[in-house]
């Protein structure tokens, strides 16, 4: 779970979400802290979706080189 949804429709991102999504959403100029509702979140995901592979490629650069599973995943995604 990346966020908590309250009964008044607002959401709050946990620290894992902030680590995972801040860079992705910043690619379209959206600060994670500006997302206040689930609808905001869905709109942001849609807006950022054209940048998903670019973001994934940036994440893949930080994957360990000595891990065979990550190497297979890189090959499947980017080759």
C-alpha contacts under 8 A as a table, 3 or more apart, distances in Angstrom:
res1	aa1	res2	aa2	distance
1	X	4	X	7.64
2	X	13	X	5.96
2	X	14	X	5.90
2	X	16	X	6.63
2	X	17	X	4.82
3	X	11	X	6.30
3	X	12	X	5.35
3	X	13	X	4.17
3	X	14	X	5.57
3	X	17	X	6.95
4	X	11	X	5.39
4	X	12	X	5.24
4	X	13	X	6.42
4	X	14	X	7.49
5	X	9	X	6.39
5	X	10	X	5.89
5	X	11	X	4.41
5	X	12	X	6.69
5	X	38	X	7.55
6	X	9	X	5.51
6	X	10	X	5.52
6	X	11	X	6.11
7	X	10	X	7.46
9	X	37	X	5.94
9	X	38	X	7.01
10	X	36	X	5.44
10	X	37	X	4.49
10	X	38	X	6.84
11	X	35	X	7.81
11	X	36	X	5.63
11	X	37	X	5.28
11	X	38	X	6.31
12	X	36	X	7.22
13	X	16	X	7.95
13	X	17	X	5.76
13	X	18	X	6.46
14	X	17	X	5.36
14	X	18	X	6.40
15	X	18	X	5.00
15	X	19	X	6.26
16	X	19	X	5.13
16	X	20	X	6.14
17	X	20	X	4.98
17	X	21	X	5.61
17	X	22	X	7.63
18	X	21	X	5.48
18	X	22	X	5.34
18	X	32	X	7.16
19	X	22	X	6.18
19	X	23	X	7.78
20	X	23	X	7.12
20	X	24	X	7.59
21	X	24	X	5.11
21	X	25	X	6.05
21	X	32	X	7.45
22	X	25	X	5.43
22	X	26	X	6.00
22	X	31	X	6.85
22	X	32	X	5.69
23	X	26	X	5.12
23	X	27	X	6.60
23	X	55	X	7.73
24	X	27	X	5.50
24	X	28	X	7.80
24	X	48	X	7.09
24	X	51	X	7.67
24	X	52	X	7.44
24	X	55	X	5.87
25	X	28	X	5.72
25	X	29	X	6.67
25	X	30	X	5.35
25	X	31	X	6.67
25	X	32	X	6.84
25	X	44	X	7.10
25	X	45	X	7.71
25	X	48	X	6.13
26	X	29	X	4.61
26	X	30	X	4.98
26	X	31	X	5.94
26	X	32	X	7.82
27	X	30	X	7.42
27	X	48	X	7.14
27	X	51	X	7.22
28	X	47	X	7.19
28	X	48	X	5.99
30	X	34	X	7.15
30	X	44	X	7.61
31	X	34	X	5.49
31	X	35	X	7.44
32	X	35	X	5.64
33	X	36	X	7.38
35	X	40	X	5.51
35	X	41	X	5.99
36	X	40	X	6.39
36	X	41	X	7.64
37	X	40	X	5.07
37	X	41	X	6.38
38	X	41	X	4.95
38	X	42	X	6.26
39	X	42	X	5.07
39	X	43	X	6.16
40	X	43	X	5.19
40	X	44	X	6.11
41	X	44	X	5.08
41	X	45	X	6.18
42	X	45	X	5.11
42	X	46	X	6.26
43	X	46	X	5.14
43	X	47	X	6.14
44	X	47	X	4.99
44	X	48	X	6.02
45	X	48	X	5.16
45	X	49	X	5.91
46	X	49	X	5.19
47	X	50	X	7.21
48	X	51	X	5.58
48	X	52	X	6.78
49	X	52	X	5.17
50	X	53	X	7.63
51	X	54	X	5.28
51	X	55	X	6.11
52	X	55	X	5.11
52	X	56	X	6.03
53	X	56	X	4.89
53	X	57	X	6.00
54	X	57	X	5.08
54	X	58	X	6.41
55	X	58	X	5.11
55	X	59	X	6.32
56	X	59	X	5.00
56	X	60	X	6.04
57	X	60	X	4.94
57	X	61	X	6.42
57	X	78	X	7.99
58	X	61	X	5.32
58	X	62	X	7.25
59	X	62	X	5.52
59	X	63	X	6.90
60	X	63	X	5.06
60	X	74	X	7.00
63	X	70	X	6.65
64	X	67	X	5.75
64	X	70	X	7.06
65	X	68	X	7.86
65	X	70	X	7.49
65	X	71	X	6.98
67	X	70	X	5.52
67	X	71	X	6.41
68	X	71	X	5.00
68	X	72	X	6.20
69	X	72	X	5.17
69	X	73	X	6.21
70	X	73	X	4.97
70	X	74	X	6.08
71	X	74	X	5.10
71	X	75	X	6.21
72	X	75	X	5.09
72	X	76	X	6.17
73	X	76	X	5.09
73	X	77	X	6.08
74	X	77	X	5.17
74	X	78	X	5.74
74	X	79	X	7.50
75	X	78	X	5.50
75	X	79	X	5.10
76	X	79	X	6.16
